[in-house]
Amino acid sequence: NHKIVESVIHSNCRMTYTKVNNVIENNDPDQIKEYEEFVPMLRDMDKLRKILNNRRKLRGAVNFDFPEPKIILDSEGKVLDIKPYERNSATNLIEEFMLVCNETIAEDYYWQSIPFVFRNHDQPDEEKIEGLKKLISAFGYRIKGKGEIHPMEIQKLIEKVKDTPQEHIISRMVLRSMKQAKYQAENIGHFGLAAKFYCHFTSPIRRYPDLQIHRIIKDVLRGRMNGAREEHYRSILPEVARQSSERERKADEAERETIKLKKVEYMSHHLWEEFDGVISGVTAWGIYVELPNTVEGLVRTASLHGDYFEYNESACAMVGVHTGKSYAIGQKVKVQV
Protein backbone atom coordinates (compact mmCIF):
# COMPACT_ATOMS: atom_id res chain seq x y z
CA ASN A 1 0.00 0.00 0.00
CA HIS A 2 1.08 3.63 -0.08
CA LYS A 3 0.18 7.04 1.16
CA ILE A 4 1.45 10.40 0.00
CA VAL A 5 2.23 12.88 2.79
CA GLU A 6 4.48 15.84 3.49
CA SER A 7 7.34 14.38 5.49
CA VAL A 8 10.77 15.16 6.90
CA ILE A 9 13.82 13.03 6.16
CA HIS A 10 15.96 12.35 9.21
CA SER A 11 19.50 11.27 8.26
CA ASN A 12 20.87 8.79 10.80
CA CYS A 13 24.28 8.31 9.26
CA ARG A 14 26.32 8.86 6.15
CA MET A 15 26.67 5.82 3.91
CA THR A 16 28.26 5.24 0.50
CA TYR A 17 27.25 2.81 -2.24
CA THR A 18 30.56 0.98 -1.80
CA LYS A 19 30.08 0.52 1.94
CA VAL A 20 26.45 -0.60 1.65
CA ASN A 21 27.46 -3.03 -1.10
CA ASN A 22 30.15 -4.40 1.23
CA VAL A 23 27.39 -5.19 3.74
CA ILE A 24 24.75 -6.72 1.44
CA GLU A 25 26.98 -8.44 -1.12
CA ASN A 26 30.33 -9.09 0.56
CA ASN A 27 29.32 -9.56 4.24
CA ASP A 28 32.34 -7.41 5.17
CA PRO A 29 32.77 -7.79 8.99
CA ASP A 30 34.25 -4.27 9.47
CA GLN A 31 31.43 -2.64 7.54
CA ILE A 32 28.80 -4.74 9.32
CA LYS A 33 30.24 -3.56 12.65
CA GLU A 34 30.23 0.10 11.50
CA TYR A 35 26.55 -0.03 10.46
CA GLU A 36 25.51 -2.55 13.11
CA GLU A 37 22.08 -1.08 13.98
CA PHE A 38 21.16 -0.64 10.29
CA VAL A 39 22.25 -4.04 8.98
CA PRO A 40 18.86 -5.77 9.48
CA MET A 41 17.13 -2.94 7.60
CA LEU A 42 19.72 -3.03 4.79
CA ARG A 43 19.16 -6.78 4.44
CA ASP A 44 15.37 -6.24 4.23
CA MET A 45 15.92 -3.50 1.64
CA ASP A 46 18.05 -5.88 -0.40
CA LYS A 47 15.29 -8.54 -0.31
CA LEU A 48 12.79 -5.95 -1.46
CA ARG A 49 15.16 -4.81 -4.23
CA LYS A 50 15.21 -8.37 -5.61
CA ILE A 51 11.40 -8.66 -5.44
CA LEU A 52 10.92 -5.33 -7.27
CA ASN A 53 13.57 -6.16 -9.85
CA ASN A 54 11.98 -9.54 -10.54
CA ARG A 55 8.53 -8.00 -10.82
CA ARG A 56 9.77 -5.53 -13.44
CA LYS A 57 11.53 -8.32 -15.33
CA LEU A 58 8.35 -10.41 -15.45
CA ARG A 59 6.35 -7.61 -17.03
CA GLY A 60 9.08 -7.06 -19.64
CA ALA A 61 11.07 -4.01 -18.51
CA VAL A 62 14.30 -3.49 -20.46
CA ASN A 63 17.48 -3.22 -18.37
CA PHE A 64 20.41 -1.65 -20.19
CA ASP A 65 23.73 -2.28 -18.53
CA PHE A 66 26.57 -0.73 -20.48
CA PRO A 67 29.43 1.10 -18.85
CA GLU A 68 29.09 4.83 -18.29
CA PRO A 69 32.38 6.70 -18.01
CA LYS A 70 33.55 7.98 -14.64
CA ILE A 71 36.07 10.77 -15.24
CA ILE A 72 38.47 11.45 -12.38
CA LEU A 73 39.91 14.99 -12.32
CA ASP A 74 42.51 16.73 -10.20
CA SER A 75 41.89 20.08 -8.45
CA GLU A 76 42.84 21.89 -11.69
CA GLY A 77 40.30 19.95 -13.77
CA LYS A 78 42.96 17.83 -15.52
CA VAL A 79 41.98 14.24 -16.26
CA LEU A 80 43.77 11.73 -14.05
CA ASP A 81 41.85 8.62 -15.11
CA ILE A 82 38.78 7.36 -16.95
CA LYS A 83 37.09 4.15 -15.96
CA PRO A 84 33.66 2.57 -16.25
CA TYR A 85 31.28 3.79 -13.53
CA GLU A 86 30.82 0.96 -11.06
CA ARG A 87 27.28 -0.32 -10.64
CA ASN A 88 26.50 -2.75 -7.86
CA SER A 89 23.68 -4.08 -5.68
CA ALA A 90 23.61 -0.88 -3.63
CA THR A 91 23.22 1.40 -6.68
CA ASN A 92 20.57 -0.97 -8.03
CA LEU A 93 18.76 -0.85 -4.68
CA ILE A 94 18.31 2.93 -4.94
CA GLU A 95 17.31 2.62 -8.63
CA GLU A 96 14.56 0.11 -7.84
CA PHE A 97 13.17 2.19 -4.96
CA MET A 98 13.16 5.35 -7.10
CA LEU A 99 11.41 3.57 -9.97
CA VAL A 100 8.62 2.18 -7.79
CA CYS A 101 8.21 5.58 -6.11
CA ASN A 102 7.91 7.38 -9.48
CA GLU A 103 5.39 4.81 -10.76
CA THR A 104 3.28 5.02 -7.59
CA ILE A 105 3.04 8.82 -7.72
CA ALA A 106 2.22 8.79 -11.46
CA GLU A 107 -0.54 6.20 -11.07
CA ASP A 108 -2.07 7.86 -8.01
CA TYR A 109 -2.34 11.27 -9.69
CA TYR A 110 -3.49 9.79 -13.00
CA TRP A 111 -6.53 8.27 -11.28
CA GLN A 112 -7.22 11.52 -9.45
CA SER A 113 -7.55 13.16 -12.91
CA ILE A 114 -5.47 16.10 -11.73
CA PRO A 115 -3.28 18.06 -14.20
CA PHE A 116 0.17 16.41 -14.02
CA VAL A 117 3.52 15.97 -15.77
CA PHE A 118 4.17 12.39 -16.92
CA ARG A 119 7.37 10.81 -18.21
CA ASN A 120 6.38 8.95 -21.37
CA HIS A 121 8.34 6.59 -23.56
CA ASP A 122 6.65 5.69 -26.84
CA GLN A 123 6.77 2.45 -28.85
CA PRO A 124 9.81 2.33 -31.20
CA ASP A 125 9.20 3.02 -34.92
CA GLU A 126 8.65 -0.12 -37.00
CA GLU A 127 11.34 1.07 -39.42
CA LYS A 128 13.93 1.33 -36.62
CA ILE A 129 13.01 -2.12 -35.30
CA GLU A 130 13.35 -3.63 -38.79
CA GLY A 131 16.80 -2.02 -39.03
CA LEU A 132 17.73 -3.46 -35.64
CA LYS A 133 16.56 -6.94 -36.70
CA LYS A 134 18.89 -6.78 -39.71
CA LEU A 135 21.85 -5.67 -37.61
CA ILE A 136 21.46 -8.33 -34.92
CA SER A 137 20.83 -11.11 -37.45
CA ALA A 138 24.51 -10.67 -38.45
CA PHE A 139 25.34 -11.95 -34.93
CA GLY A 140 22.83 -14.80 -35.07
CA TYR A 141 20.18 -13.13 -32.88
CA ARG A 142 16.57 -12.32 -33.69
CA ILE A 143 13.54 -10.51 -32.31
CA LYS A 144 10.08 -12.01 -32.69
CA GLY A 145 7.01 -10.09 -33.77
CA LYS A 146 5.88 -7.88 -36.60
CA GLY A 147 4.68 -4.29 -36.33
CA GLU A 148 4.28 -3.26 -32.68
CA ILE A 149 6.81 -4.97 -30.47
CA HIS A 150 6.54 -5.87 -26.77
CA PRO A 151 9.36 -4.66 -24.49
CA MET A 152 9.69 -8.31 -23.34
CA GLU A 153 11.24 -9.15 -26.74
CA ILE A 154 13.88 -6.45 -26.27
CA GLN A 155 14.50 -7.71 -22.72
CA LYS A 156 15.01 -11.28 -23.98
CA LEU A 157 17.59 -10.06 -26.51
CA ILE A 158 19.49 -8.10 -23.82
CA GLU A 159 19.46 -11.23 -21.60
CA LYS A 160 20.77 -13.42 -24.45
CA VAL A 161 23.75 -11.16 -25.18
CA LYS A 162 24.67 -10.74 -21.50
CA ASP A 163 28.36 -11.51 -20.84
CA THR A 164 29.13 -12.02 -24.55
CA PRO A 165 31.77 -9.89 -26.34
CA GLN A 166 28.92 -8.17 -28.24
CA GLU A 167 26.90 -7.26 -25.11
CA HIS A 168 27.66 -3.53 -25.00
CA ILE A 169 27.53 -3.13 -28.77
CA ILE A 170 24.11 -4.77 -29.16
CA SER A 171 22.76 -2.92 -26.10
CA ARG A 172 23.78 0.36 -27.76
CA MET A 173 22.18 -0.67 -31.06
CA VAL A 174 18.95 -1.45 -29.20
CA LEU A 175 19.07 1.88 -27.38
CA ARG A 176 19.56 3.75 -30.66
CA SER A 177 16.50 2.04 -32.14
CA MET A 178 14.33 3.31 -29.26
CA LYS A 179 12.52 6.63 -29.13
CA GLN A 180 13.60 9.22 -26.59
CA ALA A 181 11.52 9.50 -23.44
CA LYS A 182 9.82 12.85 -22.92
CA TYR A 183 7.71 14.87 -20.51
CA GLN A 184 4.04 15.31 -21.40
CA ALA A 185 0.90 16.57 -19.69
CA GLU A 186 -0.97 13.39 -20.69
CA ASN A 187 -0.04 9.82 -19.78
CA ILE A 188 0.82 7.30 -22.50
CA GLY A 189 3.03 4.95 -20.44
CA HIS A 190 6.70 4.01 -20.52
CA PHE A 191 7.76 1.40 -23.11
CA GLY A 192 11.28 0.75 -21.77
CA LEU A 193 10.10 0.24 -18.19
CA ALA A 194 6.98 -1.65 -19.35
CA ALA A 195 5.09 0.70 -17.00
CA LYS A 196 1.56 1.99 -17.58
CA PHE A 197 2.28 5.10 -15.49
CA TYR A 198 5.56 6.88 -14.90
CA CYS A 199 6.76 10.31 -13.81
CA HIS A 200 9.89 12.01 -12.46
CA PHE A 201 9.18 12.83 -8.84
CA THR A 202 12.27 11.81 -6.83
CA SER A 203 14.71 14.62 -7.70
CA PRO A 204 13.10 18.04 -7.10
CA ILE A 205 16.44 19.63 -6.15
CA ARG A 206 18.01 18.97 -9.55
CA ARG A 207 15.24 18.48 -12.11
CA TYR A 208 12.46 20.94 -12.90
CA PRO A 209 9.64 18.47 -13.78
CA ASP A 210 10.02 16.88 -10.32
CA LEU A 211 9.74 20.30 -8.67
CA GLN A 212 6.63 21.03 -10.73
CA ILE A 213 5.08 17.76 -9.53
CA HIS A 214 5.93 18.57 -5.88
CA ARG A 215 4.09 21.88 -6.24
CA ILE A 216 1.00 20.11 -7.62
CA ILE A 217 1.10 17.50 -4.82
CA LYS A 218 1.45 20.21 -2.15
CA ASP A 219 -1.55 22.07 -3.58
CA VAL A 220 -3.57 18.84 -3.31
CA LEU A 221 -2.35 17.89 0.19
CA ARG A 222 -2.96 21.40 1.54
CA GLY A 223 -6.46 21.56 0.05
CA ARG A 224 -5.62 24.33 -2.43
CA MET A 225 -6.39 22.38 -5.62
CA ASN A 226 -9.63 24.13 -6.60
CA GLY A 227 -11.09 24.85 -10.04
CA ALA A 228 -8.92 27.94 -10.56
CA ARG A 229 -5.68 26.10 -9.66
CA GLU A 230 -6.58 23.19 -11.93
CA GLU A 231 -7.24 25.62 -14.76
CA HIS A 232 -3.90 27.31 -14.09
CA TYR A 233 -2.04 23.99 -14.30
CA ARG A 234 -3.94 22.83 -17.39
CA SER A 235 -2.90 26.01 -19.17
CA ILE A 236 0.83 25.88 -18.24
CA LEU A 237 1.74 22.17 -18.10
CA PRO A 238 1.95 21.37 -21.86
CA GLU A 239 4.53 24.16 -22.21
CA VAL A 240 6.32 23.14 -18.98
CA ALA A 241 6.59 19.58 -20.32
CA ARG A 242 7.74 20.71 -23.77
CA GLN A 243 10.41 23.03 -22.39
CA SER A 244 11.61 20.46 -19.81
CA SER A 245 12.09 17.88 -22.59
CA GLU A 246 13.95 20.43 -24.71
CA ARG A 247 16.30 21.50 -21.90
CA GLU A 248 16.93 17.86 -21.03
CA ARG A 249 18.18 17.27 -24.60
CA LYS A 250 20.45 20.33 -24.30
CA ALA A 251 21.82 19.14 -20.95
CA ASP A 252 22.46 15.63 -22.34
CA GLU A 253 24.25 17.14 -25.32
CA ALA A 254 26.42 19.34 -23.10
CA GLU A 255 27.27 16.32 -20.94
CA ARG A 256 28.19 14.19 -23.97
CA GLU A 257 30.38 16.95 -25.44
CA THR A 258 32.15 17.51 -22.10
CA ILE A 259 32.84 13.80 -21.70
CA LYS A 260 34.18 13.59 -25.27
CA LEU A 261 36.44 16.59 -24.60
CA LYS A 262 37.85 15.02 -21.43
CA LYS A 263 38.35 11.67 -23.18
CA VAL A 264 40.34 13.33 -25.97
CA GLU A 265 42.35 15.28 -23.41
CA TYR A 266 43.14 12.05 -21.54
CA MET A 267 44.08 10.05 -24.65
CA SER A 268 46.35 12.87 -25.92
CA HIS A 269 48.77 11.82 -23.14
CA HIS A 270 48.84 8.24 -24.49
CA LEU A 271 49.85 8.81 -28.12
CA TRP A 272 51.51 5.82 -29.84
CA GLU A 273 50.62 3.53 -26.94
CA GLU A 274 48.88 0.23 -27.66
CA PHE A 275 45.57 -0.85 -26.14
CA ASP A 276 43.27 -3.86 -26.32
CA GLY A 277 39.76 -2.96 -27.46
CA VAL A 278 36.57 -4.24 -29.03
CA ILE A 279 35.16 -3.20 -32.41
CA SER A 280 32.04 -1.19 -31.54
CA GLY A 281 31.02 0.01 -35.00
CA VAL A 282 31.86 -0.51 -38.67
CA THR A 283 31.24 2.08 -41.39
CA ALA A 284 32.42 2.67 -44.97
CA TRP A 285 35.15 5.03 -43.68
CA GLY A 286 36.58 2.76 -40.96
CA ILE A 287 36.02 0.81 -37.77
CA TYR A 288 35.26 2.21 -34.33
CA VAL A 289 37.05 0.59 -31.40
CA GLU A 290 36.08 0.89 -27.75
CA LEU A 291 38.66 0.50 -25.00
CA PRO A 292 37.92 -1.01 -21.55
CA ASN A 293 37.91 2.55 -20.10
CA THR A 294 34.90 3.42 -22.39
CA VAL A 295 36.94 5.62 -24.77
CA GLU A 296 35.98 5.04 -28.41
CA GLY A 297 38.10 5.95 -31.42
CA LEU A 298 38.11 5.57 -35.20
CA VAL A 299 40.57 3.45 -37.20
CA ARG A 300 40.28 4.73 -40.76
CA THR A 301 40.01 2.23 -43.61
CA ALA A 302 43.37 3.46 -44.96
CA SER A 303 45.01 2.49 -41.66
CA LEU A 304 43.96 -1.17 -42.00
CA HIS A 305 47.08 -2.78 -43.42
CA GLY A 306 47.74 -6.06 -45.22
CA ASP A 307 44.91 -5.82 -47.79
CA TYR A 308 42.44 -3.52 -49.49
CA PHE A 309 39.36 -3.49 -47.24
CA GLU A 310 35.76 -2.97 -48.30
CA TYR A 311 32.70 -2.37 -46.15
CA ASN A 312 30.19 -5.26 -46.10
CA GLU A 313 26.97 -3.73 -44.76
CA SER A 314 24.97 -6.94 -44.30
CA ALA A 315 27.75 -8.55 -42.22
CA CYS A 316 28.54 -5.30 -40.32
CA ALA A 317 32.17 -5.97 -41.22
CA MET A 318 35.18 -4.62 -43.09
CA VAL A 319 36.42 -7.39 -45.42
CA GLY A 320 39.79 -7.73 -47.17
CA VAL A 321 39.37 -8.13 -50.97
CA HIS A 322 42.31 -10.54 -51.44
CA THR A 323 42.72 -12.28 -48.08
CA GLY A 324 39.09 -12.36 -46.92
CA LYS A 325 40.32 -11.17 -43.50
CA SER A 326 37.49 -9.34 -41.76
CA TYR A 327 36.96 -6.86 -38.95
CA ALA A 328 33.45 -7.25 -37.48
CA ILE A 329 31.51 -5.72 -34.61
CA GLY A 330 32.32 -7.38 -31.26
CA GLN A 331 35.75 -8.60 -32.39
CA LYS A 332 38.72 -8.03 -30.07
CA VAL A 333 41.57 -6.01 -31.58
CA LYS A 334 44.78 -4.28 -30.57
CA VAL A 335 45.01 -0.60 -31.51
CA GLN A 336 47.63 2.10 -31.41
CA VAL A 337 46.59 5.63 -30.47
KABELTA-V120402 format. One record per pair of residues at least 6 apart in sequence whose C-alpha atoms are under 8 Angstrom apart, sorted by the first residue. I is the first residue (numbers start at 0). J is the second residue. D is the distance in whole Angstrom. If there is no record, write none. Layout:
BEGIN
i=I j=J d=D
i=I j=J d=D
END
This chain:
BEGIN
i=1 j=103 d=8
i=4 j=220 d=7
i=5 j=217 d=8
i=5 j=220 d=8
i=16 j=87 d=8
i=16 j=89 d=5
i=16 j=90 d=6
i=17 j=89 d=7
i=18 j=30 d=7
i=19 j=30 d=8
i=19 j=41 d=8
i=19 j=89 d=6
i=20 j=87 d=7
i=20 j=88 d=6
i=20 j=89 d=5
i=21 j=27 d=5
i=21 j=30 d=7
i=22 j=28 d=8
i=22 j=30 d=6
i=22 j=31 d=6
i=22 j=38 d=7
i=23 j=41 d=7
i=23 j=42 d=6
i=23 j=45 d=7
i=23 j=88 d=8
i=23 j=89 d=8
i=24 j=88 d=7
i=31 j=38 d=7
i=44 j=92 d=7
i=45 j=88 d=8
i=45 j=92 d=7
i=48 j=91 d=8
i=48 j=92 d=5
i=48 j=95 d=6
i=48 j=96 d=7
i=51 j=95 d=7
i=51 j=99 d=8
i=52 j=95 d=7
i=55 j=192 d=7
i=55 j=193 d=8
i=56 j=154 d=8
i=58 j=151 d=7
i=58 j=193 d=6
i=59 j=149 d=8
i=59 j=150 d=5
i=59 j=151 d=4
i=59 j=152 d=8
i=59 j=154 d=6
i=59 j=192 d=8
i=59 j=193 d=6
i=60 j=150 d=6
i=60 j=151 d=7
i=60 j=154 d=7
i=60 j=190 d=8
i=60 j=191 d=6
i=60 j=192 d=4
i=60 j=193 d=5
i=60 j=194 d=8
i=61 j=150 d=6
i=61 j=151 d=7
i=61 j=153 d=7
i=61 j=154 d=5
i=61 j=157 d=8
i=61 j=191 d=5
i=61 j=192 d=6
i=61 j=193 d=8
i=62 j=154 d=7
i=62 j=157 d=8
i=63 j=157 d=7
i=63 j=170 d=6
i=64 j=167 d=8
i=64 j=170 d=8
i=65 j=167 d=5
i=65 j=170 d=7
i=65 j=171 d=8
i=66 j=83 d=5
i=66 j=84 d=6
i=66 j=85 d=8
i=66 j=167 d=8
i=66 j=293 d=7
i=67 j=83 d=5
i=67 j=84 d=5
i=67 j=293 d=7
i=68 j=81 d=7
i=68 j=82 d=6
i=68 j=83 d=5
i=68 j=84 d=5
i=68 j=292 d=7
i=68 j=293 d=6
i=69 j=81 d=6
i=69 j=82 d=5
i=69 j=83 d=6
i=69 j=84 d=5
i=70 j=78 d=7
i=70 j=79 d=8
i=70 j=80 d=6
i=70 j=81 d=5
i=70 j=82 d=7
i=70 j=258 d=8
i=70 j=261 d=8
i=71 j=78 d=6
i=71 j=79 d=6
i=71 j=80 d=5
i=71 j=81 d=6
i=72 j=78 d=5
i=72 j=79 d=5
i=72 j=80 d=7
i=73 j=79 d=6
i=78 j=261 d=7
i=78 j=264 d=7
i=78 j=265 d=6
i=79 j=265 d=8
i=80 j=265 d=7
i=81 j=262 d=8
i=81 j=265 d=8
i=81 j=292 d=6
i=81 j=293 d=8
i=82 j=291 d=8
i=82 j=292 d=5
i=82 j=293 d=7
i=83 j=291 d=8
i=83 j=292 d=6
i=83 j=293 d=6
i=97 j=201 d=7
i=100 j=200 d=8
i=100 j=201 d=7
i=101 j=197 d=6
i=101 j=198 d=5
i=101 j=199 d=6
i=101 j=200 d=6
i=101 j=201 d=7
i=102 j=194 d=7
i=102 j=196 d=6
i=102 j=197 d=5
i=102 j=198 d=6
i=103 j=196 d=8
i=103 j=197 d=8
i=104 j=197 d=8
i=104 j=198 d=7
i=104 j=200 d=7
i=105 j=117 d=7
i=105 j=196 d=5
i=105 j=197 d=5
i=105 j=198 d=5
i=106 j=196 d=5
i=106 j=197 d=7
i=108 j=115 d=7
i=109 j=115 d=8
i=109 j=186 d=8
i=109 j=196 d=8
i=113 j=229 d=7
i=114 j=184 d=7
i=114 j=229 d=7
i=114 j=232 d=6
i=114 j=233 d=6
i=114 j=236 d=8
i=115 j=184 d=6
i=115 j=185 d=7
i=115 j=212 d=7
i=115 j=215 d=7
i=115 j=232 d=8
i=115 j=236 d=7
i=116 j=182 d=6
i=116 j=183 d=6
i=116 j=184 d=5
i=116 j=185 d=7
i=116 j=198 d=7
i=116 j=208 d=7
i=116 j=211 d=8
i=116 j=212 d=7
i=116 j=236 d=7
i=116 j=240 d=7
i=117 j=182 d=6
i=117 j=183 d=5
i=117 j=184 d=6
i=117 j=185 d=6
i=117 j=186 d=6
i=117 j=196 d=8
i=117 j=197 d=6
i=117 j=198 d=5
i=117 j=199 d=7
i=118 j=180 d=7
i=118 j=181 d=6
i=118 j=182 d=5
i=118 j=183 d=6
i=118 j=186 d=8
i=118 j=188 d=8
i=118 j=189 d=7
i=118 j=197 d=5
i=118 j=198 d=4
i=118 j=199 d=6
i=119 j=180 d=6
i=119 j=181 d=5
i=119 j=182 d=6
i=119 j=183 d=7
i=119 j=186 d=7
i=119 j=187 d=6
i=119 j=188 d=5
i=119 j=189 d=5
i=119 j=190 d=8
i=119 j=197 d=7
i=119 j=198 d=8
i=120 j=178 d=7
i=120 j=179 d=7
i=120 j=180 d=4
i=120 j=181 d=6
i=120 j=187 d=8
i=120 j=188 d=6
i=120 j=189 d=4
i=120 j=190 d=5
i=120 j=191 d=7
i=121 j=178 d=6
i=121 j=179 d=8
i=121 j=180 d=7
i=121 j=187 d=7
i=121 j=188 d=7
i=121 j=189 d=7
i=121 j=190 d=6
i=122 j=147 d=7
i=122 j=148 d=8
i=122 j=177 d=8
i=122 j=178 d=7
i=122 j=190 d=6
i=123 j=148 d=8
i=123 j=176 d=7
i=123 j=177 d=5
i=123 j=178 d=5
i=124 j=176 d=8
i=124 j=177 d=8
i=124 j=178 d=8
i=125 j=146 d=6
i=125 j=147 d=7
i=127 j=176 d=5
i=127 j=177 d=8
i=128 j=176 d=6
i=130 j=176 d=8
i=131 j=172 d=7
i=131 j=173 d=7
i=131 j=176 d=7
i=132 j=141 d=6
i=132 j=142 d=6
i=133 j=313 d=8
i=134 j=313 d=7
i=134 j=315 d=7
i=135 j=141 d=6
i=135 j=169 d=7
i=137 j=313 d=7
i=137 j=314 d=5
i=137 j=315 d=7
i=140 j=156 d=8
i=141 j=156 d=8
i=142 j=152 d=6
i=142 j=153 d=7
i=142 j=156 d=7
i=143 j=152 d=7
i=150 j=190 d=6
i=150 j=191 d=6
i=150 j=193 d=6
i=153 j=173 d=8
i=157 j=166 d=8
i=157 j=169 d=8
i=157 j=170 d=7
i=160 j=166 d=5
i=160 j=169 d=8
i=164 j=277 d=8
i=164 j=329 d=6
i=164 j=330 d=7
i=165 j=328 d=7
i=165 j=329 d=5
i=168 j=279 d=6
i=168 j=280 d=8
i=168 j=328 d=8
i=168 j=329 d=7
i=180 j=189 d=8
i=181 j=240 d=8
i=181 j=244 d=6
i=182 j=208 d=8
i=182 j=240 d=5
i=182 j=241 d=7
i=182 j=243 d=7
i=182 j=244 d=6
i=183 j=236 d=8
i=183 j=237 d=6
i=183 j=240 d=5
i=183 j=241 d=7
i=184 j=236 d=6
i=184 j=237 d=5
i=184 j=240 d=6
i=186 j=196 d=7
i=186 j=197 d=8
i=187 j=195 d=7
i=187 j=196 d=7
i=188 j=194 d=6
i=188 j=195 d=4
i=188 j=196 d=5
i=188 j=197 d=6
i=189 j=195 d=6
i=189 j=196 d=7
i=189 j=197 d=6
i=199 j=208 d=7
i=199 j=209 d=5
i=200 j=208 d=8
i=200 j=209 d=4
i=200 j=210 d=7
i=200 j=212 d=6
i=200 j=213 d=7
i=201 j=209 d=7
i=202 j=209 d=6
i=202 j=210 d=8
i=203 j=209 d=5
i=203 j=210 d=4
i=203 j=213 d=7
i=204 j=210 d=7
i=207 j=243 d=7
i=208 j=239 d=8
i=208 j=240 d=7
i=208 j=243 d=7
i=215 j=224 d=8
i=218 j=224 d=5
i=262 j=294 d=6
i=266 j=336 d=8
i=269 j=336 d=7
i=270 j=335 d=8
i=270 j=336 d=5
i=271 j=335 d=6
i=271 j=336 d=5
i=272 j=335 d=6
i=272 j=336 d=6
i=273 j=333 d=7
i=273 j=334 d=6
i=273 j=335 d=4
i=273 j=336 d=7
i=274 j=290 d=7
i=274 j=333 d=6
i=274 j=334 d=5
i=274 j=335 d=6
i=274 j=336 d=8
i=275 j=290 d=6
i=275 j=291 d=8
i=275 j=331 d=7
i=275 j=332 d=6
i=275 j=333 d=5
i=275 j=334 d=6
i=276 j=288 d=6
i=276 j=289 d=5
i=276 j=290 d=4
i=276 j=291 d=6
i=276 j=331 d=6
i=276 j=332 d=5
i=276 j=333 d=6
i=276 j=334 d=7
i=277 j=288 d=5
i=277 j=289 d=5
i=277 j=290 d=7
i=277 j=328 d=8
i=277 j=329 d=6
i=277 j=330 d=6
i=277 j=331 d=4
i=277 j=332 d=6
i=278 j=286 d=7
i=278 j=287 d=6
i=278 j=288 d=4
i=278 j=289 d=6
i=278 j=326 d=8
i=278 j=327 d=7
i=278 j=328 d=5
i=278 j=329 d=5
i=278 j=330 d=5
i=278 j=331 d=6
i=278 j=332 d=7
i=279 j=286 d=8
i=279 j=287 d=5
i=279 j=288 d=5
i=279 j=289 d=6
i=279 j=328 d=5
i=279 j=329 d=6
i=280 j=286 d=6
i=280 j=287 d=5
i=280 j=288 d=7
i=280 j=315 d=8
i=280 j=328 d=6
i=281 j=287 d=6
i=281 j=310 d=8
i=281 j=315 d=6
i=281 j=316 d=6
i=281 j=317 d=7
i=281 j=327 d=7
i=281 j=328 d=7
i=282 j=310 d=7
i=282 j=312 d=8
i=282 j=315 d=8
i=282 j=317 d=8
i=283 j=300 d=8
i=283 j=309 d=7
i=283 j=310 d=5
i=284 j=299 d=6
i=284 j=300 d=6
i=285 j=297 d=7
i=285 j=298 d=6
i=285 j=299 d=4
i=285 j=300 d=4
i=285 j=301 d=8
i=285 j=317 d=8
i=286 j=297 d=6
i=286 j=298 d=5
i=286 j=299 d=7
i=286 j=300 d=7
i=286 j=317 d=8
i=286 j=326 d=8
i=287 j=295 d=7
i=287 j=296 d=6
i=287 j=297 d=4
i=287 j=298 d=6
i=288 j=295 d=5
i=288 j=296 d=5
i=288 j=297 d=6
i=288 j=298 d=7
i=289 j=295 d=4
i=289 j=296 d=7
i=300 j=308 d=7
i=306 j=319 d=5
i=306 j=320 d=7
i=306 j=321 d=7
i=306 j=322 d=7
i=307 j=319 d=5
i=307 j=320 d=6
i=307 j=321 d=7
i=308 j=317 d=6
i=308 j=318 d=5
i=308 j=319 d=4
i=308 j=320 d=6
i=309 j=317 d=5
i=309 j=318 d=5
i=309 j=319 d=6
i=309 j=320 d=7
i=310 j=316 d=6
i=310 j=317 d=5
i=310 j=318 d=6
i=311 j=317 d=6
i=311 j=318 d=7
i=314 j=327 d=8
i=315 j=327 d=6
i=315 j=328 d=6
i=316 j=325 d=6
i=316 j=326 d=5
i=316 j=327 d=4
i=316 j=328 d=7
i=317 j=325 d=5
i=317 j=326 d=5
i=317 j=327 d=6
i=318 j=324 d=6
i=318 j=325 d=4
i=318 j=326 d=7
i=319 j=325 d=6
END
